[in-house]
Amino acid sequence: PANSRMNNQTNLTWEVWIRPESQSGEDAKKVLWNDYGVQTCWQNGIIWVGVIRGEWVTASSSGHQELQWYHVAGVADEKDIRLYINGVLKATQAYNGEPHDQNKDASWILGRWNVPDDRYDYKGKIANLRVYSRALTLEEILSDIEADQTALAAFRISHPIEFDLLNE
């Protein structure tokens, strides 16, 4: 939902689990984005996060496989954006600009880039989105990953089923 408290935010963390499926074409597939200038994308084995700080600033990591789960965290603070994948720092990009200010409420959009004349749908699974109005530490990101994995393990024990919930 729209939230003006997140507008023009200098310190920000967003986390999401993704499991990309086969995708064709040259266009980036938006996993998550909003009008504040924040995004997480997947394209041909590349995962990246981006923010607007005067201009688009991105941090990316390549070599990722389809049909595998990845925990992706973007962390932006006063000086840079950092990309963590599965709790490991994969990229950092410094910037000097100010946060993008739309001066309006803006919604978080999952699974598509949808603007006039363009629409790129993400194909895959998305789980456990978190957005924080501060820059999380690595320890806090690892704690979120552990909490998700613990909750999944508890669910599997309490709901024994014959198929792998993660990959269905």
Helices and strands as residue ranges (DSSP letters): G 4-6, E 12-20, E 29-34, E 38-43, E 46-52, E 56-61, E 70-76, E 80-85, E 88-94, E 108-110, E 112-115, E 118-121, E 124-132, H 138-158, G 165-167
